[in-house]
């Protein structure tokens, strides 16, 4: 289940670079002390809004980036820890939910038991790999590993049909890599070469911990890298995958078997215990064509070595200290994080990952409640109304396309705070002395739950993030927006702050998610979630022209990574950049409609409009290690905080008026971009 956790799990914790925080840090919705008044806001608004914050909030030792998102997520951890400690105290009055999460957390915190076990929890896994006698048994083993949450070779999951978005279908896809992106295996620049060498050394050290002799471990590490390099070579890159048409390949099971006969898919699907089906989507057919030959040509013993590694890498964080430490050494190299998070934080995270909607019930009861849901819904409706106005006022869009856009907007499902119906974990056995078993049983439960969706209608009210998560998301195939309770608090929202700050913070997040329904990916799906072109040909061209402006703008930005200055990938980040720009505009429109002629005037020395933009900028205040930036430039569809702010305001006439910027100032774009 750790691998199913959202790609972007938010990093947590602390006050100073060399220390881990011991207490939650207070967060305010509008921080005057964060402002760097020595900076002209028209030259670098991010530095103006966040400069003093960055100076006074260095990255904690157990983090690789530290910002307002992370600080709020860290505070949530303290709340969750208190709930888990109370739930773990036992007693006849504990609810079933409290027993599950309390004992899971308690088992994770019992280091003495974990140390005694060493790596014995995965010895049965290693033994079953060793027993594999042929490629057919290998495929069955891959299926069992997938069911138990361990990645390898490729991916299998349910997903809404691109052709009929209301239906869940089986999907097979590329997969099996350990490094963050295919380019880490294929690029030849010095940093990439160094990373592969460091990775190989890490694999060898880990294999030695489970008994491989030094020479064998080094040879096996080379085998792992060689296999993963071929998987990478066959994989579609991230930019290509952003186009849903590139991942839409409907096939019969018979056609898939012909495409990659060595994968023995009929055997695989039987072994993974998925429901019966005759048709599915093959997200990247070329991957299965290319790797088909590898399954046959790579010796069985080498495949077994690869699967031993994938098992070990997946389970290492839950094993004894030597495995945790070696696993963290790799994290240090890749991210620049100096210290391992304290165990209690890791255990809170594991509990949230494995039993998230059980723990979420306790969290919501303590922090959110029905009132928070109702307040947020009102803001969502106000911003949806702004988007309705925005669409109607667009000069470049024809009436026919506007009508379809309005149909899609009116069909969006709003999920706020927490699920209407909580997930039932009653079948998951959790004991106080078996961390690995608890994790495995919870993972199998989730795998079965996922596989059982195949052939059933899409549930647009189901959540993919847990309630304490500090994040939000839009799903094109579901046509829904989702705001977990974790983000609906300062600095994003407070009922004690003025509307300008709230709309600049959570309001822009809401507008951002709504805009995703109409970004370069979202616009390809209709109101039902079908991959269907509802645009006139001329309007489609107009959209692409405006999106190209955003692409070019953000491709011109660069950041200082451990490799040196690196340009942002404007195509990879296009959807998020479009959503940032559109979200800010929608939230501003909604604010002006609510304020009307009752503007409260300056507060803390800043006007309503200025506080709106400062409220937006300050949620993105952050410090990031060069190593972490290097990874994110290659893998993250979001731009770094500085450009999420400066990129938006440089396109905004409203910002420029609010701060009296003039032509020639850096925050006044000479070629302002606007899609929505």
MARPA-340194 format. One record per residue (C-alpha): residue in three letters; z, x, y. Coordinates in pm, 1 decimal. Layout:
// MARPA-340194
  resn        pz        px        py
   ala         Z         X         Y
...
***
This chain:
// MARPA-340194
  resn        pz        px        py
   unk       0.0       0.0       0.0
   unk      50.5     293.0     234.6
   unk    -327.3     338.7     221.8
   unk    -383.4     -23.8     315.4
   unk    -175.0      18.5     628.8
   unk    -379.4     -15.3     950.3
   unk    -563.8     297.6    1035.7
   unk    -402.5     329.8    1344.1
   unk     -12.8     304.5    1230.9
   unk     163.5     382.0    1560.6
   unk     363.8     704.5    1579.6
   unk     728.7     691.6    1670.3
   unk    1043.5     849.4    1827.1
   unk    1240.1    1058.7    2081.2
   unk    1320.7    1220.7    2409.5
   unk    1234.5    1590.4    2412.1
   unk     987.8    1817.7    2240.9
   unk    1235.9    2001.9    2024.1
   unk    1458.4    1708.8    1931.1
   unk    1442.2    1378.6    1748.4
   unk    1585.9    1084.2    1938.8
   unk    1919.5     952.7    1820.5
   unk    1918.5     629.1    2018.1
   unk    1646.6     385.7    2126.2
   unk    1511.3     456.7    2471.5
   unk    1506.1     177.8    2733.7
   unk    1159.1      57.6    2834.4
   unk    1074.4    -121.8    3155.8
   unk     761.0    -323.4    3226.2
   unk     692.7    -152.5    3558.1
   unk     811.6     203.7    3613.2
   unk     800.8     329.0    3970.4
   unk     937.8     665.1    3854.8
   unk     630.1     715.0    3632.0
   unk     403.9     737.7    3937.5
   unk     279.9    1073.0    4064.6
   unk     257.1    1005.0    4437.6
   unk     107.2    1347.0    4502.9
   unk    -214.6    1222.9    4339.2
   unk    -466.7    1007.6    4524.0
   unk    -518.6     696.5    4302.8
   unk    -887.8     698.3    4397.9
   unk    -931.3    1050.4    4255.6
   unk    -749.0    1009.2    3922.6
   unk    -574.6     677.6    3875.8
   unk    -433.2     768.5    3535.2
   unk    -261.8    1074.0    3679.6
   unk    -133.6     865.6    3971.9
   unk       7.6     593.4    3744.5
   unk     139.4     819.6    3468.2
   unk     171.2    1174.4    3599.8
   unk     548.4    1177.5    3642.4
   unk     593.1     992.9    3313.2
   unk     393.7    1259.9    3127.9
   unk     593.7    1536.5    3293.9
   unk     925.7    1377.9    3198.3
   unk     833.4    1262.5    2847.7
   unk     716.5    1560.3    2639.4
   unk     611.9    1498.7    2280.7
   unk     914.6    1479.6    2049.2
   unk     925.8    1730.0    1766.0
   unk     862.1    1466.6    1499.5
   unk     552.6    1325.2    1670.7
   unk     199.1    1436.2    1745.4
   unk     153.7    1189.8    2031.5
   unk     404.6    1009.8    2246.2
   unk     339.8     716.4    2474.9
   unk     455.9     370.4    2563.7
   unk     316.2     226.6    2238.9
   unk     506.3     485.8    2037.7
   unk     825.2     444.5    2238.4
   unk     824.8      68.3    2177.3
   unk     745.9     120.7    1807.7
   unk    1036.9     365.6    1793.5
   unk    1271.6     110.6    1947.9
   unk    1157.5    -142.8    1689.5
   unk    1255.9     103.0    1416.6
   unk    1616.2      98.5    1535.8
   unk    1617.1    -281.4    1526.5
   unk    1470.2    -277.3    1175.6
   unk    1717.0     -13.1    1057.3
   unk    2010.5    -227.6    1167.8
   unk    1864.3    -526.6     985.4
   unk    1803.5    -323.2     669.2
   unk    2147.7    -165.5     669.5
   unk    2305.9    -506.6     699.5
   unk    2079.3    -647.5     427.6
   unk    2167.9    -355.8     201.4
   unk    2542.0    -416.1     212.1
   unk    2524.2    -658.5     -78.4
   unk    2745.8    -957.6    -132.9
   unk    2701.3   -1304.9    -270.0
   unk    2574.9   -1443.0      61.4
   unk    2262.5   -1226.7      74.8
   unk    1937.7   -1419.8      78.3
   unk    1656.2   -1330.2    -162.9
   unk    1468.9   -1172.2     126.6
   unk    1767.7    -961.6     225.6
   unk    1808.9    -842.6    -133.2
   unk    1446.7    -728.4    -155.1
   unk    1430.8    -536.0     169.9
   unk    1790.3    -414.0     164.4
   unk    1765.6    -267.4    -185.7
   unk    1419.8    -120.5    -118.6
   unk    1555.6      59.8     185.9
   unk    1870.3     161.1       0.2
   unk    1668.2     313.0    -285.1
   unk    1461.1     507.3     -32.5
   unk    1769.6     642.8     141.0
   unk    1933.9     758.8    -182.8
   unk    1816.0    1120.0    -170.0
   unk    2043.7    1235.7    -451.2
   unk    1869.5    1010.2    -703.5
   unk    1526.3    1105.1    -571.0
   unk    1605.9    1478.0    -592.1
   unk    1724.6    1448.9    -951.9
   unk    1398.6    1281.6   -1051.0
   unk    1177.4    1553.4    -899.0
   unk     823.9    1454.7    -988.0
   unk     915.9    1268.7   -1307.6
   unk     808.0     932.6   -1153.7
   unk     443.4    1046.5   -1169.9
   unk     458.5    1224.0   -1506.3
   unk     335.6     909.5   -1685.7
   unk      41.1     899.6   -1442.2
   unk     -42.2    1263.2   -1509.0
   unk      -7.8    1207.0   -1883.9
   unk    -252.6     916.1   -1886.9
   unk    -503.4    1127.6   -1693.6
   unk    -464.1    1406.1   -1949.1
   unk    -531.0    1162.5   -2235.1
   unk    -871.9    1056.7   -2101.1
   unk   -1134.7    1158.8   -2359.2
   unk   -1464.6    1043.4   -2206.5
   unk   -1630.3     906.7   -1891.5
   unk   -1578.7     544.4   -1998.9
   unk   -1204.3     596.3   -2016.6
   unk   -1227.1     776.5   -1682.5
   unk   -1374.1     465.9   -1517.0
   unk   -1097.1     248.1   -1663.4
   unk    -841.6     494.8   -1529.5
   unk    -994.4     480.0   -1178.9
   unk    -957.4     101.5   -1195.4
   unk    -589.7     128.5   -1290.4
   unk    -529.8     376.2   -1008.7
   unk    -695.1     145.3    -756.6
   unk    -476.3    -141.4    -872.0
   unk    -171.2      78.0    -817.3
   unk    -275.5     174.3    -464.9
   unk    -414.1     522.4    -537.7
   unk    -756.7     595.6    -395.2
   unk   -1027.8     778.0    -583.1
   unk   -1406.7     797.3    -619.9
   unk   -1492.6     472.8    -433.9
   unk   -1333.4     158.1    -287.8
   unk   -1315.0    -199.9    -411.6
   unk   -1175.6    -485.9    -204.8
   unk   -1230.4    -850.7    -104.7
   unk   -1402.6    -917.3     227.9
   unk   -1557.1   -1218.0     400.3
   unk   -1922.9   -1255.5     309.4
   unk   -2156.4   -1142.2     585.0
   unk   -2386.7   -1426.9     486.9
   unk   -2117.7   -1694.2     462.9
   unk   -1815.0   -1585.3     663.6
   unk   -1591.9   -1863.4     530.8
   unk   -1601.8   -1717.8     177.9
   unk   -1429.5   -1408.2      38.1
   unk   -1645.9   -1197.0    -190.9
   unk   -1606.3    -875.7    -389.0
   unk   -1710.7    -559.9    -205.6
   unk   -1762.2    -205.4    -334.0
   unk   -1780.0      75.8     -82.9
   unk   -1776.3     451.2     -35.2
   unk   -1440.8     627.6     -62.9
   unk   -1243.7     896.2    -240.1
   unk   -1198.8    1144.6      46.2
   unk    -867.8    1300.3     148.6
   unk    -961.0    1463.9     479.9
   unk    -987.0    1220.9     775.1
   unk   -1367.0    1210.0     797.3
   unk   -1682.5    1320.7     617.7
   unk   -1759.4    1572.4     893.8
   unk   -1457.2    1781.2     794.4
   unk   -1640.1    1859.6     470.6
   unk   -1989.4    1905.7     612.6
   unk   -1966.0    2076.9     952.6
   unk   -2002.6    2456.6     971.4
   unk   -1824.4    2534.9    1298.3
   unk   -1529.5    2780.4    1270.7
   unk   -1263.1    2508.7    1296.7
   unk   -1419.2    2301.8    1018.0
   unk   -1447.9    2607.5     793.9
   unk   -1084.9    2696.7     864.1
   unk    -972.5    2339.1     791.8
   unk   -1142.8    2338.1     452.5
   unk    -980.3    2669.9     363.1
   unk    -637.1    2544.4     472.5
   unk    -692.3    2223.2     278.2
   unk    -782.7    2412.6     -36.8
   unk    -468.1    2624.6      -2.6
   unk    -259.1    2309.6      43.7
   unk    -406.3    2148.4    -267.9
   unk    -331.0    2463.2    -468.8
   unk      29.9    2475.1    -349.6
   unk      81.0    2109.8    -438.9
   unk     -67.4    2158.9    -785.3
   unk     162.9    2454.1    -847.3
   unk     456.4    2220.2    -785.8
   unk     356.3    2015.0   -1091.1
   unk     318.1    2318.6   -1314.6
   unk     -29.0    2464.0   -1259.7
   unk     -34.4    2843.7   -1290.5
   unk    -141.9    3016.4    -964.4
   unk    -491.4    3108.9   -1085.1
   unk    -550.7    2764.1   -1234.7
   unk    -418.5    2592.8    -921.4
   unk    -661.4    2785.1    -700.8
   unk    -952.8    2704.4    -929.1
   unk    -853.0    2338.4    -942.9
   unk    -826.7    2324.0    -564.0
   unk   -1186.1    2448.1    -541.0
   unk   -1286.1    2174.0    -783.7
   unk   -1118.1    1908.2    -569.4
   unk   -1293.7    2030.7    -255.4
   unk   -1630.4    2047.8    -432.9
   unk   -1604.0    1689.9    -563.2
   unk   -1486.1    1551.0    -230.8
   unk   -1765.1    1737.2     -48.6
   unk   -2024.0    1555.6    -259.8
   unk   -1850.9    1224.1    -191.7
   unk   -1862.3    1307.2     180.3
   unk   -2228.1    1404.0     163.7
   unk   -2311.0    1061.1      20.3
   unk   -2096.7     872.8     273.3
   unk   -2226.5     687.5     577.8
   unk   -2085.0     821.7     904.3
   unk   -1850.0     619.3    1123.6
   unk   -2102.0     543.1    1393.6
   unk   -2350.5     398.9    1143.4
   unk   -2076.7     191.3     982.1
   unk   -2003.2      22.0    1314.1
   unk   -2324.6    -176.2    1271.5
   unk   -2237.7    -454.5    1023.6
   unk   -2601.9    -481.1     914.7
   unk   -2568.5    -131.1     768.8
   unk   -2288.5    -260.6     544.3
   unk   -2455.6    -584.9     437.0
   unk   -2621.2    -548.9      95.3
   unk   -2584.6    -856.1    -123.2
   unk   -2648.6    -782.7    -491.9
   unk   -2598.9    -933.7    -831.1
   unk   -2364.8    -753.9   -1068.7
   unk   -2668.2    -670.9   -1281.1
   unk   -2840.4    -507.6    -984.4
   unk   -2529.4    -303.3    -909.9
   unk   -2513.4    -183.8   -1270.0
   unk   -2873.9     -64.3   -1240.5
   unk   -2802.5     103.3    -907.4
   unk   -2517.5     314.5   -1049.2
   unk   -2503.2     282.8   -1428.3
   unk   -2259.2     572.4   -1467.7
   unk   -1997.3     383.1   -1266.6
   unk   -1984.3     128.8   -1553.7
   unk   -1894.4    -146.6   -1310.5
   unk   -1852.0    -419.7   -1570.8
   unk   -1587.9    -205.7   -1740.9
   unk   -1432.4    -121.5   -1403.7
   unk   -1397.5    -484.9   -1292.2
   unk   -1244.1    -581.5   -1626.8
   unk    -996.8    -292.2   -1604.5
   unk    -896.0    -367.9   -1245.8
   unk    -826.2    -728.5   -1352.4
   unk   -1028.7    -891.9   -1076.0
   unk   -1154.2   -1250.6   -1102.6
   unk   -1496.5   -1299.9   -1260.8
   unk   -1793.7   -1291.4   -1024.6
   unk   -2169.2   -1243.2   -1053.3
   unk   -2258.7   -1140.1    -697.0
   unk   -2100.5    -903.9    -447.2
   unk   -2163.7    -691.0    -139.9
   unk   -2241.3    -321.3    -178.7
   unk   -2145.8    -173.5     157.5
   unk   -2327.2     157.2     105.5
   unk   -2580.7     147.9    -180.6
   unk   -2691.8     504.0    -107.4
   unk   -2341.4     630.7    -187.0
   unk   -2353.9     486.2    -538.0
   unk   -2708.0     613.1    -595.0
   unk   -2611.8     967.3    -502.0
   unk   -2275.4     982.3    -677.6
   unk   -2414.0     822.9    -995.4
   unk   -2561.5    1158.2   -1095.9
   unk   -2237.0    1337.4   -1008.5
   unk   -2036.9    1126.0   -1251.4
   unk   -2262.6    1249.9   -1529.0
   unk   -2306.2    1614.3   -1419.8
   unk   -1946.7    1697.7   -1319.1
   unk   -1748.0    1791.6   -1633.2
   unk   -1478.4    1547.7   -1745.3
   unk   -1201.2    1802.2   -1695.0
   unk   -1299.8    1846.1   -1331.6
   unk   -1290.3    1471.3   -1271.4
   unk    -944.6    1467.0   -1429.0
   unk    -837.7    1744.8   -1191.1
   unk    -960.1    1538.6    -897.3
   unk    -767.0    1230.9   -1015.0
   unk    -452.1    1438.4   -1072.0
   unk    -478.4    1547.3    -710.0
   unk    -534.8    1194.8    -576.3
   unk    -230.6    1074.5    -770.2
   unk     -13.3    1357.7    -643.9
   unk    -126.4    1324.4    -282.2
   unk     -63.9     951.2    -281.5
   unk     285.3     973.9    -427.6
   unk     410.1    1297.4    -266.5
   unk     596.2    1130.6      25.1
   unk     813.2     941.4    -225.9
   unk     901.6    1240.0    -445.0
   unk    1165.9    1511.5    -408.5
   unk    1201.8    1734.9    -104.7
   unk     965.7    2015.4    -212.1
   unk     678.7    1765.0    -235.4
   unk     769.3    1594.8      91.8
   unk     788.9    1931.3     267.5
   unk     457.9    2060.9     135.4
   unk     289.7    1730.9     217.0
   unk     428.6    1756.2     569.9
   unk     302.1    2114.1     607.1
   unk     -49.0    1971.3     590.6
   unk      39.8    1707.0     849.6
   unk     166.3    1987.0    1074.3
   unk    -161.2    2173.7    1051.7
   unk    -375.5    1866.6    1116.1
   unk    -168.0    1699.7    1389.4
   unk      49.5    1964.7    1553.3
   unk     362.8    1764.7    1471.5
   unk     655.8    2007.6    1466.8
   unk     917.1    1822.2    1267.1
   unk     930.7    1570.6     986.7
   unk    1057.6    1229.5    1093.4
   unk    1417.8    1166.6     988.4
   unk    1439.6    1003.8     650.6
   unk    1572.1     672.1     778.3
   unk    1261.6     621.2     991.4
   unk    1031.9     697.0     700.9
   unk    1226.7     454.9     483.5
   unk    1201.2     179.4     744.1
   unk     826.1     239.2     755.6
   unk     790.2     230.1     376.0
   unk     983.9     -97.2     362.0
   unk     765.6    -246.4     633.8
   unk     451.1    -129.4     453.9
   unk     547.5    -264.7     112.6
   unk     747.7    -578.4     199.5
   unk     630.8    -637.9     556.1
   unk     648.8   -1016.5     570.7
   unk     993.0   -1018.1     411.3
   unk    1129.0    -768.7     662.2
   unk     927.1    -947.4     930.7
   unk    1123.7   -1268.2     878.0
   unk    1448.1   -1090.4     965.7
   unk    1283.6    -919.2    1263.2
   unk    1138.9   -1239.2    1409.3
   unk    1467.5   -1427.9    1370.9
   unk    1641.3   -1158.0    1573.8
   unk    1383.2   -1073.6    1841.1
   unk    1113.4   -1334.3    1893.2
   unk    1148.6   -1696.2    1792.7
   unk     948.9   -2005.9    1877.4
   unk     987.1   -1965.6    2254.8
   unk     809.4   -1629.3    2254.2
   unk     520.2   -1780.9    2061.8
   unk     480.2   -2063.2    2311.3
   unk     493.4   -1831.1    2617.1
   unk     227.0   -1604.6    2471.1
   unk       2.1   -1895.0    2376.4
   unk      -1.2   -2008.6    2739.5
   unk    -123.5   -1665.0    2848.6
   unk    -390.4   -1664.9    2576.6
   unk    -515.5   -2004.1    2690.8
   unk    -527.0   -1888.8    3054.1
   unk    -738.1   -1585.5    2960.4
   unk    -963.0   -1791.8    2732.2
   unk   -1024.5   -2018.1    3030.9
   unk   -1115.1   -1709.7    3237.2
   unk   -1363.9   -1604.9    2970.8
   unk   -1517.1   -1950.6    2976.7
   unk   -1570.3   -1913.8    3352.2
   unk   -1702.3   -1561.4    3307.5
   unk   -1963.3   -1669.8    3052.9
   unk   -2076.7   -1962.7    3267.4
   unk   -2117.2   -1738.6    3572.9
   unk   -2322.0   -1465.4    3400.4
   unk   -2656.3   -1434.7    3577.4
   unk   -2828.1   -1239.5    3300.3
   unk   -2757.0   -1483.0    3014.8
   unk   -2976.8   -1783.5    2937.9
   unk   -2823.5   -2134.5    2899.1
   unk   -2907.6   -2141.5    2527.1
   unk   -2711.5   -1822.3    2458.6
   unk   -2426.4   -1935.4    2684.7
   unk   -2395.1   -2252.1    2478.0
   unk   -2360.2   -2049.6    2156.0
   unk   -2111.7   -1814.2    2322.3
   unk   -1898.7   -2110.5    2431.0
   unk   -1906.4   -2248.4    2076.8
   unk   -1778.5   -1917.2    1947.0
   unk   -1508.8   -1889.8    2211.7
   unk   -1381.3   -2240.6    2142.5
   unk   -1366.7   -2163.5    1768.3
   unk   -1143.1   -1856.2    1796.9
   unk    -815.4   -1895.9    1607.4
   unk    -503.7   -1769.9    1788.5
   unk    -238.3   -1612.8    1564.8
   unk      70.8   -1523.4    1764.7
   unk     393.7   -1349.1    1670.1
   unk     421.3   -1416.1    1298.1
   unk     259.5   -1616.6    1016.0
   unk     300.9   -1992.7     992.0
   unk     371.1   -1942.4     620.9
   unk     557.8   -1634.9     497.6
   unk     437.2   -1434.1     198.1
   unk     636.7   -1492.4    -120.3
   unk     761.3   -1167.0    -277.5
   unk     984.0   -1335.7    -537.3
   unk     781.6   -1186.0    -825.3
   unk     832.8    -828.4    -700.6
   unk    1123.6    -660.5    -877.1
   unk    1324.9    -436.4    -641.9
   unk    1618.3    -226.5    -761.9
   unk    1858.6       2.5    -580.7
   unk    1780.4     317.0    -784.3
   unk    1401.3     320.1    -825.1
   unk    1206.5     396.6    -507.3
   unk     882.5     486.3    -685.2
   unk     902.6     185.0    -913.3
   unk     973.1     -45.5    -620.1
   unk     674.0      94.9    -434.3
   unk     448.6      68.0    -740.0
   unk     548.5    -289.6    -817.7
   unk     502.3    -397.1    -455.5
   unk     164.3    -226.6    -448.1
   unk      44.4    -394.7    -769.1
   unk     162.8    -727.6    -627.9
   unk     -45.4    -670.5    -314.5
   unk    -349.8    -550.6    -510.5
   unk    -341.0    -860.9    -729.2
   unk    -299.1   -1077.3    -420.2
   unk    -601.9    -915.3    -261.3
   unk    -824.5    -930.8    -569.8
   unk    -736.1   -1296.4    -624.9
   unk    -896.8   -1380.1    -290.4
   unk   -1241.9   -1313.8    -439.4
   unk   -1442.2   -1635.7    -456.7
   unk   -1195.9   -1828.1    -240.8
   unk   -1221.0   -1953.5     119.6
   unk   -1119.4   -1717.1     400.6
   unk    -768.0   -1784.7     528.2
   unk    -796.4   -1742.0     903.8
   unk    -419.3   -1778.0     942.2
   unk    -338.4   -1480.7     718.1
   unk    -213.9   -1163.5     887.2
   unk    -309.0    -801.8     814.0
   unk     -33.8    -655.6    1035.4
   unk     338.6    -709.9     994.5
   unk     539.4    -886.8    1268.2
   unk     717.8    -570.2    1399.1
   unk     386.2    -388.7    1453.3
   unk     309.1    -273.0    1808.3
   unk     -59.8    -359.4    1806.5
   unk    -309.8    -645.4    1814.2
   unk    -650.8    -709.8    1658.3
   unk    -962.0    -927.4    1637.9
   unk   -1155.9    -995.3    1316.1
   unk   -1526.9   -1069.3    1355.3
   unk   -1564.8   -1234.4    1015.2
   unk   -1257.9   -1453.3    1074.8
   unk   -1321.1   -1507.2    1446.3
   unk    -949.8   -1483.3    1520.0
   unk    -717.6   -1288.7    1750.6
   unk    -377.3   -1171.2    1634.0
   unk     -72.4   -1057.6    1834.0
   unk     229.5    -948.9    1626.5
   unk     576.0   -1007.7    1770.8
   unk     628.7    -631.2    1795.7
   unk     396.4    -594.1    2095.2
   unk     518.3    -901.6    2282.9
   unk     798.1    -725.7    2472.9
   unk     828.8    -461.3    2749.9
   unk     625.0    -277.0    2862.3
   unk     363.4    -531.1    2754.6
   unk     547.4    -851.2    2837.2
   unk     871.7    -957.6    3000.0
   unk     982.0   -1292.4    3139.3
   unk    1180.0   -1094.4    3398.6
   unk     876.9    -932.9    3563.5
   unk     609.2   -1074.2    3794.5
   unk     282.2   -1218.3    3661.0
   unk      79.1    -927.6    3798.7
   unk     244.2    -674.9    3565.7
   unk     240.7    -905.9    3263.4
   unk    -129.1    -983.0    3307.5
   unk    -207.0    -615.8    3363.3
   unk     -31.2    -524.1    3039.6
   unk     -32.1    -790.1    2763.9
   unk    -291.1    -993.5    2955.5
   unk    -545.1    -712.0    2928.0
   unk    -457.9    -673.6    2558.3
   unk    -532.9   -1043.4    2507.9
   unk    -857.1   -1015.9    2705.0
   unk    -943.6    -701.0    2509.5
   unk    -915.0    -881.6    2175.2
   unk   -1113.9   -1180.6    2301.8
   unk   -1387.9    -949.8    2426.5
   unk   -1413.2    -794.0    2079.3
   unk   -1569.3   -1120.9    1970.6
   unk   -1858.0   -1038.8    2204.8
   unk   -1880.6    -657.3    2188.1
   unk   -2166.1    -470.1    2017.6
   unk   -2026.1    -559.2    1673.0
   unk   -1862.8    -894.7    1741.0
   unk   -2168.3   -1041.9    1910.2
   unk   -2358.0   -1015.5    1580.6
   unk   -2129.2   -1280.6    1423.5
   unk   -2145.0   -1649.8    1507.0
   unk   -1863.2   -1901.3    1553.1
   unk   -1821.4   -1938.9    1175.1
   unk   -1798.7   -1564.5    1113.4
   unk   -2149.3   -1539.5     967.8
   unk   -2357.2   -1229.8    1043.2
   unk   -2617.6   -1426.4    1235.4
   unk   -2816.6   -1360.8    1552.3
   unk   -2741.1   -1639.7    1800.6
   unk   -2890.1   -1461.0    2103.5
   unk   -3230.4   -1509.3    2260.1
   unk   -3443.9   -1195.6    2230.3
   unk   -3429.6   -1136.5    2605.6
   unk   -3051.8   -1179.0    2623.7
   unk   -3010.1    -939.1    2332.3
   unk   -3205.0    -674.8    2522.7
   unk   -2997.0    -735.6    2835.9
   unk   -2676.5    -689.8    2636.6
   unk   -2797.4    -367.2    2477.1
   unk   -2892.9    -229.4    2818.9
   unk   -2543.3    -296.4    2951.4
   unk   -2377.4    -158.4    2637.7
   unk   -2587.0     159.3    2668.1
   unk   -2436.2     210.8    3014.0
   unk   -2084.5     205.2    2861.2
   unk   -2195.7     443.1    2584.5
   unk   -2336.9     690.8    2835.7
   unk   -2033.9     666.9    3064.8
   unk   -1774.9     746.9    2797.3
   unk   -1993.9    1008.0    2626.9
   unk   -1962.6    1204.4    2949.2
   unk   -1585.2    1241.0    2914.9
   unk   -1427.2    1534.4    2732.9
   unk   -1079.3    1630.1    2612.0
   unk    -914.0    1962.2    2531.3
   unk    -858.5    1984.2    2156.0
   unk    -745.7    2272.5    1936.3
   unk   -1115.6    2348.0    1898.7
   unk   -1167.3    2361.4    2277.1
   unk   -1329.8    2099.8    2503.7
   unk   -1491.7    1820.6    2302.0
   unk   -1698.0    1528.4    2426.4
   unk   -1601.6    1173.3    2336.9
   unk   -1836.5     985.8    2105.1
   unk   -1954.7     697.5    2321.5
   unk   -2117.2     519.9    2028.1
   unk   -1808.0     538.4    1806.8
   unk   -1586.2     408.8    2090.3
   unk   -1835.9     157.8    2231.1
   unk   -1664.2    -155.7    2102.1
   unk   -1319.6     -56.6    2225.4
   unk   -1449.6      60.2    2562.6
   unk   -1641.2    -264.8    2606.8
   unk   -1326.5    -458.6    2517.6
   unk   -1112.8    -255.5    2761.9
   unk   -1351.0    -324.7    3049.5
   unk   -1398.5    -691.0    2961.7
   unk   -1030.6    -745.0    2891.0
   unk    -925.7    -608.2    3229.2
   unk   -1172.7    -828.1    3410.9
   unk   -1064.9   -1143.4    3222.6
   unk    -694.1   -1076.4    3275.1
   unk    -752.5   -1017.3    3647.0
   unk    -947.0   -1344.2    3675.7
   unk    -667.3   -1532.9    3497.6
   unk    -403.4   -1374.8    3721.3
   unk    -584.8   -1471.5    4040.6
   unk    -619.3   -1829.7    3921.0
   unk    -248.2   -1853.6    3838.2
   unk    -131.2   -1687.8    4160.6
   unk    -371.4   -1888.1    4376.4
   unk    -250.3   -1907.2    4735.0
   unk     109.9   -1823.9    4636.6
   unk      83.6   -1446.6    4632.4
   unk     439.8   -1309.2    4642.6
   unk     336.0   -1008.5    4850.8
   unk     430.2    -644.5    4784.8
   unk     700.9    -565.6    4528.5
   unk     834.3    -210.2    4496.0
   unk     584.7    -123.7    4769.2
   unk     276.8    -236.8    4576.6
   unk      62.7    -548.0    4622.2
   unk      -9.4    -799.6    4347.0
   unk    -348.5    -643.3    4273.9
   unk    -207.4    -291.5    4274.5
   unk      72.3    -394.7    4037.2
   unk    -184.2    -548.6    3804.0
   unk    -373.3    -220.4    3768.9
   unk     -54.5     -14.6    3749.9
   unk      75.9    -248.5    3480.1
   unk    -244.3    -184.9    3286.6
   unk    -241.0     191.1    3333.1
   unk     122.5     245.9    3244.8
   unk      97.8     103.6    2892.7
   unk    -142.8     394.6    2822.6
   unk      81.9     673.6    2955.7
   unk      91.5     932.2    2675.7
   unk     104.5    1296.3    2574.0
   unk     -94.7    1417.0    2273.1
   unk    -112.9    1748.1    2086.3
   unk    -451.3    1927.5    2092.2
   unk    -465.2    1903.6    1711.4
   unk    -412.6    1527.9    1714.4
   unk    -675.4    1488.3    1985.0
   unk    -916.6    1686.5    1769.4
   unk    -872.7    1443.4    1481.3
   unk    -898.6    1137.9    1703.5
   unk   -1218.0    1249.0    1876.5
   unk   -1381.2    1244.2    1531.7
   unk   -1217.8     937.6    1382.9
   unk   -1064.5     702.6    1641.5
   unk   -1280.9     421.2    1783.9
   unk   -1046.2     413.2    2085.0
   unk   -1080.8     651.1    2380.1
   unk    -776.0     858.8    2480.9
   unk    -537.5     688.3    2724.1
   unk    -666.5     873.1    3031.9
   unk   -1017.8     737.3    2982.9
   unk    -907.7     391.8    2874.5
   unk    -764.9     372.4    3225.6
   unk   -1003.2     574.0    3443.0
   unk   -1311.5     444.7    3262.7
   unk   -1212.0      86.3    3338.8
   unk   -1101.0     121.3    3700.8
   unk   -1404.6     328.3    3797.6
   unk   -1615.8      24.8    3701.3
   unk   -1391.3    -222.8    3885.5
   unk   -1466.1    -335.0    4242.8
   unk   -1131.7    -519.5    4236.9
   unk    -945.1    -194.9    4170.7
   unk   -1137.2     -10.8    4440.0
   unk   -1054.5    -281.5    4693.3
   unk    -686.9    -287.8    4589.8
   unk    -645.5      86.6    4653.1
   unk    -896.8     116.6    4940.2
   unk   -1123.7     354.0    4749.6
   unk   -1457.1     445.3    4903.4
   unk   -1795.4     572.3    4791.5
   unk   -1768.3     932.9    4679.6
   unk   -1419.8     894.4    4532.6
   unk   -1398.6     983.5    4163.6
   unk   -1270.1     637.3    4071.9
   unk   -1577.7     473.6    4225.1
   unk   -1860.5     495.5    3974.4
   unk   -2207.0     551.1    4121.2
   unk   -2348.2     357.4    3825.6
   unk   -2077.5     101.5    3748.9
   unk   -2109.4     -49.7    3401.6
   unk   -2036.0    -408.8    3314.9
   unk   -2107.7    -600.0    2996.5
   unk   -1864.6    -889.8    3039.7
***
